[in-house]
Amino acid sequence: MLDSPVVAGWRSSILRVSQWTGLDERLSPAAATRTRRTHWASREEAWRHFHSKPAFARWDERMLSDYIDFGIPQVAHDGSRSLAFDRRIEYQIYRTLPHTLGARLARGAPVPVGFIAGTRSKEIRQVGLSATRRATGGHVEWIEGSHLFPMEKPIETARAVQRMLRELGERG
């Protein structure tokens, strides 16, 4: 798992209630995804738009370039671009984060599980790592960066994933 901590215990109860009441929309990126911009006049405009945002400004420039080329492809001869994914689906993903995963993993994962985390991840600070450590048998590795460390440090992330897969294969 890449910086997607397991929600369990009292936190899973809070998540369930916040989803039921709609409060989760204000506590997660859901609200931003619902109103996310979907069109840009050019590649350059898309680059300026994302590069000016603090979260995207930390991305490796090659990753941001690929995100724009493949996530916001050109859709017309005039060079205009549109988001390649449906923001409503992304919104629903945030609104339906699993609140039962911790309980399910407490009974044991069907395959070996590892976790790679960003050292500055707000998501981990919100959720904690106790349930994740239990689910992974303590198999946790850290990479400098935020929740989006795979885009900030793509080479280091790829190496960490390869290392973890080897280690998990040896355990499994």
QUIFENDA-V414656 format. One record per residue. N is the residue number from 0. RES is the residue in three letters. PHI is phi as a letter, one per 20 degrees, with the letter a starting at -180 (999 if undefined). NEAR is the number of other C-alpha atoms within 8 Angstrom. Layout:
n:res:phi:near
N:RES:PHI:NEAR
N:RES:PHI:NEAR
This chain:
n:res:phi:near
0:MET:999:8
1:LEU:d:6
2:ASP:l:13
3:SER:c:9
4:PRO:f:12
5:VAL:f:10
6:VAL:e:14
7:ALA:b:13
8:GLY:m:8
9:TRP:f:6
10:ARG:f:9
11:SER:f:12
12:SER:f:10
13:ILE:f:8
14:LEU:f:10
15:ARG:f:9
16:VAL:f:8
17:SER:f:10
18:GLN:f:12
19:TRP:f:7
20:THR:e:7
21:GLY:n:8
22:LEU:f:9
23:ASP:g:12
24:GLU:f:12
25:ARG:e:9
26:LEU:e:6
27:SER:c:8
28:PRO:f:9
29:ALA:g:14
30:ALA:f:10
31:ALA:f:7
32:THR:f:11
33:ARG:f:9
34:THR:d:6
35:ARG:g:7
36:ARG:f:4
37:THR:c:6
38:HIS:c:8
39:TRP:c:10
40:ALA:f:9
41:SER:b:10
42:ARG:f:13
43:GLU:f:6
44:GLU:f:9
45:ALA:f:11
46:TRP:g:11
47:ARG:f:8
48:HIS:g:8
49:PHE:f:9
50:HIS:f:10
51:SER:e:8
52:LYS:e:8
53:PRO:g:7
54:ALA:f:7
55:PHE:f:10
56:ALA:f:9
57:ARG:e:7
58:TRP:f:12
59:ASP:g:10
60:GLU:f:6
61:ARG:f:6
62:MET:f:11
63:LEU:f:13
64:SER:f:9
65:ASP:f:9
66:TYR:g:9
67:ILE:f:12
68:ASP:f:10
69:PHE:d:8
70:GLY:e:10
71:ILE:c:11
72:PRO:f:11
73:GLN:f:12
74:VAL:d:8
75:ALA:b:7
76:HIS:f:6
77:ASP:f:4
78:GLY:n:10
79:SER:f:13
80:ARG:c:14
81:SER:c:11
82:LEU:g:10
83:ALA:e:8
84:PHE:d:6
85:ASP:e:7
86:ARG:f:9
87:ARG:f:8
88:ILE:f:8
89:GLU:g:10
90:TYR:g:12
91:GLN:f:9
92:ILE:f:8
93:TYR:f:11
94:ARG:f:10
95:THR:c:7
96:LEU:g:6
97:PRO:f:6
98:HIS:e:11
99:THR:d:9
100:LEU:f:10
101:GLY:g:14
102:ALA:f:9
103:ARG:f:9
104:LEU:f:9
105:ALA:f:9
106:ARG:e:6
107:GLY:o:7
108:ALA:e:10
109:PRO:f:4
110:VAL:c:5
111:PRO:f:10
112:VAL:c:11
113:GLY:c:10
114:PHE:c:13
115:ILE:d:13
116:ALA:c:15
117:GLY:e:14
118:THR:f:9
119:ARG:d:8
120:SER:f:12
121:LYS:f:8
122:GLU:f:10
123:ILE:f:12
124:ARG:f:7
125:GLN:f:6
126:VAL:e:10
127:GLY:n:8
128:LEU:d:9
129:SER:f:6
130:ALA:f:12
131:THR:f:12
132:ARG:f:11
133:ARG:f:9
134:ALA:f:13
135:THR:e:12
136:GLY:m:7
137:GLY:n:8
138:HIS:e:9
139:VAL:c:10
140:GLU:c:8
141:TRP:d:8
142:ILE:c:11
143:GLU:g:9
144:GLY:q:12
145:SER:e:10
146:HIS:g:11
147:LEU:e:10
148:PHE:g:15
149:PRO:f:7
150:MET:e:10
151:GLU:e:11
152:LYS:c:12
153:PRO:f:11
154:ILE:f:6
155:GLU:f:8
156:THR:f:11
157:ALA:g:8
158:ARG:f:8
159:ALA:f:10
160:VAL:f:9
161:GLN:f:8
162:ARG:f:8
163:MET:f:9
164:LEU:f:8
165:ARG:f:8
166:GLU:f:8
167:LEU:f:11
168:GLY:f:8
169:GLU:f:6
170:ARG:f:6
171:GLY:f:6
